Amino acid sequence: MKLCDTLAGWRAFRAPLGGRVGFVPTMGCLHAGHASLVARSLQECDHTILSIFVNPAQFNDPKDLELYPRTLDADLALARELGVDAVLLPAPAMLYPDGYAYRVQEMEFSTSLCGASRPGHFTGVLTVVMKLLNLVQPTRAYFGEKDHQQLELIRGMAAAFFMNVEIVGCVTVRDADGLALSSRNRLLDAKARQTALGLVGALREARSDEEAIQRLTHSGLVVDYVETRGGRRYAAVRVETPSGIVRLIDNLELS
């Protein structure tokens, strides 16, 4: 497995690659959800590239950036075990040589749901994803449906800018108790995790968004939003842990 942490090194590795290239962009702290994206790429493509980059541009709260879990050694061990061809490990200066002067901004969907309470978040996401897609030049790029708003915005960006890449959405991977896998789950102690389980229950069982909000509030979660649009119910909540407040998101397609 090749590790690339410089622009020159990455371009030297990428140039001779032929066939179908699959790409899985991540912020590290890899779990079974990421592994499922890699497995899909390995099945469909000739080469699979993984990136690990905790993108500062998408964090509107400095404390959230500081708390984000980082497990690089374990991530690289898992990537080797899975059979990834290369891991791209850019530093912020490599991806933002302009100091984040140039940005990709979507003006409609990104202002709702998570975007309503996280100003600048999706601008940071779209900007870094465009940069990574331009560097990797993949045939297909794989994203999880847990971040469904992000997935739809990236699909829209790729279409709007005529990018020669297929954006592939992959189903949310959940633990046996139903909680969607997330790197932030590592920040939950046993009590907070039990409280967080109320999220998936409310999404699945509530007959309306208002009922879901009531259930979530009653279970001890602070609700950012619950909203159904396009046949899919989206939600974001906050749960208190010994290390601070952790924000969790989820969504389900309603039958």
C-alpha positions as CSV (number, residue, x, y, z in Angstrom):
1,M,0.0,0.0,0.0
2,K,1.4,3.4,-1.0
3,L,1.3,6.4,1.3
4,C,1.2,9.7,-0.4
5,D,1.6,12.9,1.7
6,T,3.0,15.3,-0.9
7,L,1.5,16.6,-4.1
8,A,4.5,15.5,-6.2
9,G,4.4,12.0,-4.6
10,W,0.7,11.6,-5.3
11,R,0.9,12.7,-8.9
12,A,3.8,10.4,-9.5
13,F,1.7,7.5,-8.2
14,R,-1.5,8.5,-10.0
15,A,-0.1,9.2,-13.4
16,P,0.5,5.6,-14.6
17,L,-2.8,4.1,-13.2
18,G,-5.1,2.7,-15.8
19,G,-8.5,1.1,-15.7
20,R,-11.2,2.1,-13.2
21,V,-10.2,4.0,-10.1
22,G,-12.4,4.0,-7.1
23,F,-12.0,6.7,-4.4
24,V,-13.2,6.7,-0.7
25,P,-12.6,10.1,0.9
26,T,-12.6,10.0,4.7
27,M,-11.7,12.1,7.8
28,G,-10.2,9.0,9.4
29,C,-11.2,7.2,12.5
30,L,-12.3,4.4,10.2
31,H,-15.0,1.9,11.1
32,A,-17.1,-0.8,9.4
33,G,-19.1,1.9,7.5
34,H,-15.9,3.1,5.8
35,A,-14.9,-0.5,5.2
36,S,-18.1,-1.1,3.4
37,L,-17.3,1.8,1.0
38,V,-13.9,0.3,0.4
39,A,-15.3,-3.1,-0.2
40,R,-17.7,-1.7,-2.8
41,S,-14.8,0.1,-4.6
42,L,-12.7,-3.0,-4.5
43,Q,-15.5,-5.0,-6.1
44,E,-16.2,-2.5,-8.9
45,C,-12.9,-0.9,-9.7
46,D,-9.3,-1.9,-10.6
47,H,-7.7,0.4,-8.1
48,T,-9.0,1.8,-4.8
49,I,-7.7,5.0,-3.2
50,L,-8.5,6.1,0.3
51,S,-7.9,9.6,1.6
52,I,-7.6,10.7,5.3
53,F,-7.9,14.4,6.0
54,V,-9.7,16.1,8.9
55,N,-10.9,19.1,7.0
56,P,-10.7,22.2,9.1
57,A,-12.8,24.2,6.6
58,Q,-16.0,22.3,7.5
59,F,-15.9,22.8,11.2
60,N,-17.7,26.0,12.3
61,D,-17.0,25.1,16.0
62,P,-13.3,25.0,16.9
63,K,-14.1,22.7,19.9
64,D,-15.8,20.2,17.5
65,L,-12.6,20.1,15.4
66,E,-10.5,19.6,18.5
67,L,-12.7,16.8,19.8
68,Y,-12.8,14.9,16.4
69,P,-11.2,11.5,17.0
70,R,-7.9,10.8,15.2
71,T,-6.6,7.2,15.0
72,L,-4.2,7.3,12.1
73,D,-2.1,4.2,13.0
74,A,-5.3,2.0,13.3
75,D,-6.7,3.6,10.1
76,L,-3.6,2.7,8.1
77,A,-3.6,-0.9,9.5
78,L,-7.2,-1.3,8.5
79,A,-6.6,0.1,5.0
80,R,-3.8,-2.4,4.5
81,E,-6.0,-5.2,5.7
82,L,-8.8,-4.2,3.4
83,G,-6.5,-4.1,0.3
84,V,-6.4,-0.4,-0.5
85,D,-3.9,0.5,-3.2
86,A,-2.9,3.9,-1.8
87,V,-3.8,6.3,1.0
88,L,-3.6,10.0,0.3
89,L,-2.6,11.9,3.5
90,P,-2.6,15.6,2.6
91,A,-1.7,18.3,5.1
92,P,-3.9,21.5,5.1
93,A,-1.2,23.5,3.3
94,M,-1.3,20.9,0.5
95,L,-5.0,21.2,-0.1
96,Y,-5.3,24.9,0.8
97,P,-2.3,26.6,-0.7
98,D,-4.5,29.7,-1.3
99,G,-5.4,29.8,2.4
100,Y,-9.0,28.8,1.5
101,A,-9.5,31.9,-0.6
102,Y,-11.4,30.0,-3.3
103,R,-14.5,28.1,-2.3
104,V,-17.4,26.1,-3.7
105,Q,-20.7,27.3,-2.4
106,E,-24.2,25.9,-3.0
107,M,-27.0,28.4,-2.3
108,E,-30.1,26.4,-1.7
109,F,-30.1,22.9,-0.1
110,S,-26.9,23.6,1.9
111,T,-28.7,26.3,3.9
112,S,-31.2,23.9,5.4
113,L,-31.0,20.9,7.7
114,C,-27.4,20.7,9.0
115,G,-26.5,23.9,7.1
116,A,-29.0,26.0,9.0
117,S,-27.0,25.5,12.3
118,R,-23.5,25.0,10.9
119,P,-22.7,28.1,8.8
120,G,-20.0,27.4,6.2
121,H,-20.0,23.7,6.9
122,F,-21.1,22.5,3.4
123,T,-19.0,25.1,1.7
124,G,-16.0,23.5,3.4
125,V,-17.2,20.0,2.5
126,L,-17.8,20.8,-1.2
127,T,-14.6,22.7,-1.6
128,V,-12.4,19.9,-0.2
129,V,-14.3,17.2,-2.1
130,M,-13.8,19.1,-5.3
131,K,-10.1,19.4,-4.6
132,L,-9.8,15.7,-3.8
133,L,-11.8,14.6,-6.9
134,N,-9.6,16.8,-9.1
135,L,-6.5,15.3,-7.6
136,V,-7.6,11.7,-7.6
137,Q,-9.5,11.8,-10.9
138,P,-11.5,8.7,-9.9
139,T,-14.0,6.8,-12.1
140,R,-16.2,6.4,-9.1
141,A,-16.3,8.0,-5.6
142,Y,-18.1,6.4,-2.7
143,F,-20.0,8.1,0.1
144,G,-22.3,6.8,2.8
145,E,-26.0,7.6,2.9
146,K,-25.8,8.4,6.6
147,D,-24.6,11.8,5.5
148,H,-27.4,12.0,2.9
149,Q,-27.6,15.8,2.6
150,Q,-23.8,15.8,2.0
151,L,-24.2,13.0,-0.6
152,E,-26.9,14.9,-2.5
153,L,-24.9,18.1,-2.5
154,I,-21.8,16.3,-3.8
155,R,-23.9,14.7,-6.5
156,G,-25.3,18.1,-7.4
157,M,-21.8,19.7,-7.5
158,A,-20.4,17.0,-9.7
159,A,-23.3,17.5,-12.2
160,A,-23.2,21.3,-12.1
161,F,-19.5,21.4,-12.9
162,F,-19.6,18.6,-15.4
163,M,-17.1,16.5,-13.4
164,N,-16.2,13.2,-15.0
165,V,-16.9,11.0,-12.0
166,E,-19.8,8.8,-10.8
167,I,-20.9,9.6,-7.2
168,V,-22.0,6.4,-5.6
169,G,-24.1,6.4,-2.5
170,C,-23.8,3.3,-0.2
171,V,-26.4,2.2,2.4
172,T,-25.9,3.2,6.1
173,V,-24.1,0.6,8.2
174,R,-25.6,0.2,11.7
175,D,-24.6,-1.5,14.9
176,A,-26.8,-4.4,16.1
177,D,-28.7,-1.9,18.3
178,G,-29.6,0.2,15.3
179,L,-27.2,3.2,15.9
180,A,-25.7,4.4,12.6
181,L,-21.9,3.9,12.6
182,S,-20.1,7.2,13.0
183,S,-16.6,8.2,14.0
184,R,-18.3,10.4,16.7
185,N,-19.7,7.3,18.4
186,R,-16.3,6.8,20.0
187,L,-17.0,9.9,22.0
188,L,-20.1,8.3,23.6
189,D,-19.9,6.7,27.0
190,A,-22.4,3.9,27.9
191,K,-25.0,6.3,29.2
192,A,-24.8,8.7,26.3
193,R,-25.0,5.8,23.8
194,Q,-28.1,4.5,25.4
195,T,-29.6,8.0,25.2
196,A,-28.5,8.3,21.5
197,L,-30.5,5.1,20.7
198,G,-33.6,7.2,20.9
199,L,-32.6,8.8,17.6
200,V,-33.1,5.8,15.4
201,G,-36.3,4.8,17.3
202,A,-37.9,8.2,16.8
203,L,-37.0,8.2,13.1
204,R,-38.5,4.8,12.5
205,E,-41.6,4.9,14.6
206,A,-42.8,8.5,14.9
207,R,-45.9,9.3,12.8
208,S,-44.8,12.9,12.2
209,D,-41.8,15.1,12.6
210,E,-43.4,16.8,15.5
211,E,-43.9,13.5,17.3
212,A,-40.3,12.6,16.6
213,I,-39.1,15.8,18.2
214,Q,-41.3,15.2,21.3
215,R,-39.9,11.6,21.6
216,L,-36.3,12.8,21.2
217,T,-36.7,15.6,23.7
218,H,-38.3,13.2,26.2
219,S,-35.4,10.8,25.8
220,G,-32.9,13.5,26.9
221,L,-31.6,14.6,23.5
222,V,-31.3,18.2,22.4
223,V,-32.9,18.4,18.9
224,D,-31.3,20.5,16.2
225,Y,-33.9,19.5,13.7
226,V,-36.2,16.8,12.5
227,E,-37.5,17.3,8.9
228,T,-39.0,15.0,6.3
229,R,-38.4,15.9,2.7
230,G,-38.5,13.8,-0.5
231,G,-39.8,10.8,1.4
232,R,-36.8,10.8,3.8
233,R,-36.7,11.9,7.4
234,Y,-33.6,13.7,8.5
235,A,-32.6,14.5,12.1
236,A,-29.7,16.0,14.1
237,V,-29.4,15.8,17.9
238,R,-26.9,16.7,20.6
239,V,-26.1,14.4,23.5
240,E,-24.1,15.2,26.6
241,T,-21.0,13.1,27.3
242,P,-18.2,13.4,30.0
243,S,-15.9,15.0,27.3
244,G,-18.5,17.5,26.0
245,I,-21.5,17.7,23.7
246,V,-21.6,15.3,20.7
247,R,-23.7,16.0,17.7
248,L,-25.2,13.0,15.8
249,I,-27.1,12.9,12.6
250,D,-29.2,10.2,10.9
251,N,-31.8,9.8,8.3
252,L,-34.2,7.1,7.1
253,E,-36.2,6.6,3.9
254,L,-39.9,6.4,5.0
255,S,-42.1,3.6,3.6
